[in-house]
Amino acid sequence: MSKRYGGDFSPTGHPAGHPAGQRDGETPREMVSHQVMEVAPFKGRKPLRHGAKINILFLLPLLVIFPAVLFSSGVTQMAVDLAGGAMLLLSAWLTRDGVRAEDAFNERKVARKPAIPRKIFGSIGTGIGVALLILGGSGFGIESIVAANVVGLLAAGLHMFSFGLDPLKNKGMEGVDTFTSDRVARKIEAAEALLTQQKEAILRARDRALEARVDQFQTTVRALFRQVEEDPRDLNAARRYLGVYLQGARDATVQFAALYANKRDDNIRSDYVAFLDDLEQNFAARKETLLIDDRTNFDVEIEVLQDRLNRETQYLKRQE
């Protein structure tokens, strides 16, 4: 009969010899409960849009650079081909970052347009790269230059048609104080840096289930980020969560990863998971509190407006 493999470096991180991932001192009922609580590593993650096309963009320059080095008939031709391949590689990198920036823009209700239109620059770079490759292969005559420009423009247009334009306008910022929104953006940028450091720390623990658990925690934290971005007035109420609490989460993760990498103690692991559970509940509760406060403020505004309308109506009736 086949036997399921387990070990310290297996996806679940359970020692070998335990039936179906059972831990030391764990009853079958607890084992079932533990398995239900396991988080899928891909939960909450979205595939990158245009992922296959972007991979092709990275592959094509490599197919150009190596033949240019090995089979070029002259130094000038090799230099032009290498310049074209480098430009295509740069364009692929810009396009990938542009797609990621656009996805982040679309996920938010309130967002600034990207400071650099990366996809547009990627289209321009693709046209220049293709034109250079044609010049390197056909020479520098007038006909070759014209043909290279025409094909380069066509390549740039196809790239822009395939990936679209970058967001060119801010979203949901009508009537928003730019000074306050800038403060929110700086605070969330610093908080995102703390999340990145926490993610890098948990990778050192070499436990996929814990990596997925941290991803789930960070998804909850980013939901609070989006709430603060939508209403910058919530910044003061969420300041500790964006600073002190995330610093504590990062520091605890760094210390846990150092301990767990040396000694894979289930008690230490359980304590860390319980810590994440409590912290995640606090972040979720804070987000709900902010939503309730926003609804209360909205109701108050509506009530005040209705009172004003009633007084105005009564005044007009008396005038009549």
PLY file of the C-alpha trace (Angstrom):
ply
format ascii 1.0
element vertex 320
property float x
property float y
property float z
element edge 319
property int vertex1
property int vertex2
end_header
0.00 0.00 0.00
1.25 3.45 -0.84
2.26 5.68 2.06
2.07 9.43 2.18
5.44 11.10 2.51
6.00 13.65 5.22
8.94 15.45 6.70
10.35 18.73 7.90
10.51 20.10 4.37
7.22 18.74 3.05
4.49 21.29 2.19
2.66 20.67 5.47
5.81 20.44 7.54
4.62 17.40 9.53
7.15 14.78 10.67
7.28 11.55 8.73
5.46 8.54 10.21
2.41 10.44 11.44
-0.77 9.20 9.76
-2.23 11.80 7.39
-0.24 14.60 8.97
-1.03 13.84 12.64
1.21 15.69 15.12
2.73 14.54 18.40
0.12 14.14 21.14
-2.73 15.04 18.79
-5.97 13.11 18.90
-7.79 12.17 15.67
-10.44 14.85 16.41
-7.76 17.53 16.87
-6.01 16.25 13.76
-9.15 16.76 11.67
-9.65 20.25 13.14
-6.04 21.14 12.38
-6.31 19.95 8.78
-9.43 22.04 8.25
-7.55 25.11 9.44
-4.69 24.62 6.96
-4.53 27.55 4.51
-3.96 26.91 0.83
-0.73 28.63 -0.33
-2.54 30.18 -3.28
-5.53 31.48 -1.30
-6.12 35.17 -1.94
-3.57 35.36 -4.74
-4.52 36.43 -8.22
-2.60 35.43 -11.34
-0.80 38.24 -13.09
-2.82 39.56 -16.01
-1.15 39.00 -19.39
1.27 36.63 -17.63
1.89 34.44 -20.68
2.41 37.41 -23.01
4.82 39.04 -20.55
6.84 35.83 -20.32
7.12 35.81 -24.11
8.35 39.41 -24.02
11.16 38.34 -21.69
12.01 35.30 -23.81
12.28 37.03 -27.18
15.28 39.28 -26.30
17.23 36.23 -25.17
16.58 34.57 -28.51
18.02 37.68 -30.17
21.05 38.40 -27.98
22.78 35.03 -28.24
22.61 34.76 -32.06
23.81 38.36 -32.27
26.94 37.49 -30.30
27.63 34.19 -32.05
26.69 34.83 -35.67
27.04 38.57 -36.32
29.09 39.40 -39.41
30.53 42.61 -37.96
31.00 44.64 -34.82
28.49 47.30 -35.88
25.80 44.75 -36.63
26.42 42.97 -33.31
26.27 46.25 -31.38
22.98 47.26 -33.01
21.45 43.82 -32.42
22.55 43.83 -28.79
21.11 47.32 -28.33
17.81 46.14 -29.82
17.72 43.07 -27.58
18.52 45.16 -24.50
15.75 47.61 -25.41
13.24 44.76 -25.76
14.32 43.38 -22.38
13.87 46.79 -20.76
10.46 47.11 -22.42
9.37 43.74 -21.03
10.39 44.81 -17.53
8.53 48.12 -17.86
5.44 46.34 -19.17
5.38 43.86 -16.29
5.67 46.63 -13.71
3.05 48.66 -15.56
0.56 45.77 -15.45
1.20 45.32 -11.71
0.74 49.04 -11.07
-2.51 49.01 -13.05
-3.81 46.02 -11.08
-3.06 47.82 -7.82
-4.81 50.91 -9.20
-7.91 48.91 -10.17
-8.15 47.20 -6.78
-8.49 50.52 -4.97
-11.51 52.79 -4.92
-9.28 55.81 -4.28
-5.95 55.86 -6.11
-3.49 58.13 -7.82
-2.44 57.49 -11.37
1.02 55.88 -11.70
3.80 58.45 -11.60
5.49 56.78 -14.60
3.37 55.42 -17.50
5.37 52.20 -17.71
3.23 50.43 -20.30
3.39 53.40 -22.65
7.17 53.53 -22.28
7.19 49.76 -22.83
5.37 50.21 -26.13
7.82 52.90 -27.24
10.77 50.76 -26.21
9.38 47.77 -28.09
9.13 49.84 -31.26
12.70 51.11 -30.88
14.02 47.63 -30.13
12.37 46.08 -33.17
13.61 48.92 -35.38
17.18 48.41 -34.16
17.02 44.69 -34.85
15.85 45.32 -38.40
18.64 47.84 -38.96
21.20 45.41 -37.59
20.08 42.70 -39.97
19.53 44.72 -43.14
22.05 47.54 -43.01
21.76 51.32 -42.80
20.47 52.26 -46.23
17.55 54.61 -46.71
15.17 51.78 -47.56
16.29 49.83 -44.48
15.79 52.85 -42.23
12.30 53.49 -43.62
11.36 49.82 -43.27
12.74 49.71 -39.71
10.70 52.76 -38.70
7.51 51.39 -40.23
7.89 47.98 -38.57
8.89 49.63 -35.30
5.75 51.76 -35.29
3.69 48.69 -36.06
5.33 46.78 -33.19
4.69 49.67 -30.79
1.06 49.83 -31.86
0.58 46.08 -31.42
2.17 46.24 -27.97
-0.14 49.09 -26.95
-3.15 47.23 -28.36
-2.21 44.07 -26.44
-1.52 45.65 -23.04
-3.47 48.90 -23.18
-2.61 52.29 -21.74
-1.65 53.12 -18.18
-4.24 54.83 -15.96
-3.96 58.51 -16.87
-6.31 60.03 -14.27
-6.66 59.82 -10.51
-9.59 57.78 -9.27
-12.03 58.73 -6.51
-10.07 61.80 -5.42
-12.61 64.49 -6.25
-12.84 66.84 -3.26
-10.12 64.99 -1.33
-7.52 67.07 0.49
-4.23 66.33 -1.29
-2.16 67.01 1.84
-4.12 64.44 3.84
-4.05 61.90 1.02
-0.29 62.33 0.74
0.05 61.62 4.47
-2.02 58.48 4.05
0.06 57.37 1.06
3.33 57.81 2.98
1.98 55.95 6.01
0.71 53.04 3.94
3.96 52.89 1.97
5.87 52.53 5.26
3.38 49.86 6.40
3.82 47.95 3.13
7.58 47.93 3.77
6.92 46.28 7.15
4.75 43.64 5.48
7.50 42.94 2.95
10.02 42.47 5.75
7.65 40.12 7.55
7.18 38.07 4.38
10.93 37.84 3.83
11.39 36.70 7.44
8.81 33.90 7.31
10.47 32.49 4.18
13.48 31.63 6.35
11.28 29.27 8.39
10.86 27.03 5.30
7.24 26.18 6.08
4.75 26.64 3.26
1.71 26.48 5.52
3.09 29.31 7.65
3.88 31.34 4.53
0.26 30.93 3.47
-0.89 31.91 6.97
1.18 35.10 6.83
-0.28 35.84 3.38
-3.78 35.52 4.82
-2.88 37.86 7.68
-1.46 40.42 5.26
-4.61 40.24 3.15
-6.61 41.29 6.21
-4.12 44.07 6.95
-4.34 45.40 3.39
-8.13 45.51 3.70
-7.55 48.03 6.50
-5.18 49.92 4.20
-7.90 50.22 1.58
-10.37 51.46 4.19
-7.98 54.23 5.29
-7.30 55.19 1.67
-11.01 55.51 0.95
-11.52 57.77 3.98
-8.27 59.51 5.04
-10.05 60.75 8.19
-9.60 57.22 9.56
-5.80 57.62 9.61
-5.60 58.82 13.22
-7.79 55.96 14.45
-5.67 53.38 12.55
-2.25 54.92 13.19
-1.15 52.32 15.77
-2.25 49.49 13.50
-0.25 50.87 10.58
2.84 51.40 12.70
3.35 49.85 16.14
1.32 46.68 15.58
2.90 45.91 12.22
6.37 46.53 13.65
5.53 44.05 16.41
4.30 41.52 13.84
7.50 41.91 11.84
9.77 41.59 14.89
7.88 38.55 16.19
8.14 36.90 12.77
11.88 37.55 12.58
12.43 36.01 16.02
10.15 33.06 15.29
11.83 32.29 11.97
15.26 32.27 13.63
14.06 29.87 16.35
12.00 27.62 14.11
14.73 27.27 11.47
17.09 25.87 14.12
14.59 23.82 16.13
11.30 22.82 14.54
9.29 22.89 17.72
5.53 22.50 17.26
4.87 24.48 20.46
6.73 27.49 19.08
4.85 27.12 15.81
1.48 26.96 17.60
2.30 30.05 19.67
3.19 32.00 16.53
0.01 30.92 14.72
-2.06 31.91 17.77
-0.29 35.27 17.79
-1.22 35.82 14.13
-4.81 34.77 14.81
-5.20 37.32 17.61
-3.53 40.08 15.63
-5.61 39.38 12.54
-8.82 39.52 14.59
-7.76 42.90 15.96
-7.11 44.27 12.46
-10.45 42.94 11.20
-12.25 44.41 14.22
-10.61 47.81 13.69
-11.71 47.82 10.04
-15.30 47.04 11.06
-15.17 49.78 13.69
-14.04 52.31 11.10
-16.87 51.23 8.80
-19.40 51.69 11.61
-17.98 55.12 12.43
-18.18 56.12 8.77
-21.80 54.96 8.62
-22.58 56.91 11.80
-21.02 60.06 10.35
-22.99 59.54 7.15
-26.26 59.16 9.09
-25.51 62.33 11.04
-24.85 64.25 7.83
-28.13 63.02 6.33
-30.03 63.92 9.50
-28.55 67.43 9.60
-29.37 67.95 5.93
-32.95 66.78 6.43
-33.39 69.18 9.36
-32.12 72.07 7.24
-34.47 71.14 4.39
-37.41 70.98 6.80
-36.61 74.41 8.23
-36.23 75.87 4.74
-39.56 74.35 3.68
-41.35 75.73 6.72
-39.82 79.17 6.15
-40.99 79.21 2.51
-44.51 78.25 3.57
-44.65 81.08 6.06
-43.46 83.51 3.38
-46.28 82.40 1.11
0 1
1 2
2 3
3 4
4 5
5 6
6 7
7 8
8 9
9 10
10 11
11 12
12 13
13 14
14 15
15 16
16 17
17 18
18 19
19 20
20 21
21 22
22 23
23 24
24 25
25 26
26 27
27 28
28 29
29 30
30 31
31 32
32 33
33 34
34 35
35 36
36 37
37 38
38 39
39 40
40 41
41 42
42 43
43 44
44 45
45 46
46 47
47 48
48 49
49 50
50 51
51 52
52 53
53 54
54 55
55 56
56 57
57 58
58 59
59 60
60 61
61 62
62 63
63 64
64 65
65 66
66 67
67 68
68 69
69 70
70 71
71 72
72 73
73 74
74 75
75 76
76 77
77 78
78 79
79 80
80 81
81 82
82 83
83 84
84 85
85 86
86 87
87 88
88 89
89 90
90 91
91 92
92 93
93 94
94 95
95 96
96 97
97 98
98 99
99 100
100 101
101 102
102 103
103 104
104 105
105 106
106 107
107 108
108 109
109 110
110 111
111 112
112 113
113 114
114 115
115 116
116 117
117 118
118 119
119 120
120 121
121 122
122 123
123 124
124 125
125 126
126 127
127 128
128 129
129 130
130 131
131 132
132 133
133 134
134 135
135 136
136 137
137 138
138 139
139 140
140 141
141 142
142 143
143 144
144 145
145 146
146 147
147 148
148 149
149 150
150 151
151 152
152 153
153 154
154 155
155 156
156 157
157 158
158 159
159 160
160 161
161 162
162 163
163 164
164 165
165 166
166 167
167 168
168 169
169 170
170 171
171 172
172 173
173 174
174 175
175 176
176 177
177 178
178 179
179 180
180 181
181 182
182 183
183 184
184 185
185 186
186 187
187 188
188 189
189 190
190 191
191 192
192 193
193 194
194 195
195 196
196 197
197 198
198 199
199 200
200 201
201 202
202 203
203 204
204 205
205 206
206 207
207 208
208 209
209 210
210 211
211 212
212 213
213 214
214 215
215 216
216 217
217 218
218 219
219 220
220 221
221 222
222 223
223 224
224 225
225 226
226 227
227 228
228 229
229 230
230 231
231 232
232 233
233 234
234 235
235 236
236 237
237 238
238 239
239 240
240 241
241 242
242 243
243 244
244 245
245 246
246 247
247 248
248 249
249 250
250 251
251 252
252 253
253 254
254 255
255 256
256 257
257 258
258 259
259 260
260 261
261 262
262 263
263 264
264 265
265 266
266 267
267 268
268 269
269 270
270 271
271 272
272 273
273 274
274 275
275 276
276 277
277 278
278 279
279 280
280 281
281 282
282 283
283 284
284 285
285 286
286 287
287 288
288 289
289 290
290 291
291 292
292 293
293 294
294 295
295 296
296 297
297 298
298 299
299 300
300 301
301 302
302 303
303 304
304 305
305 306
306 307
307 308
308 309
309 310
310 311
311 312
312 313
313 314
314 315
315 316
316 317
317 318
318 319
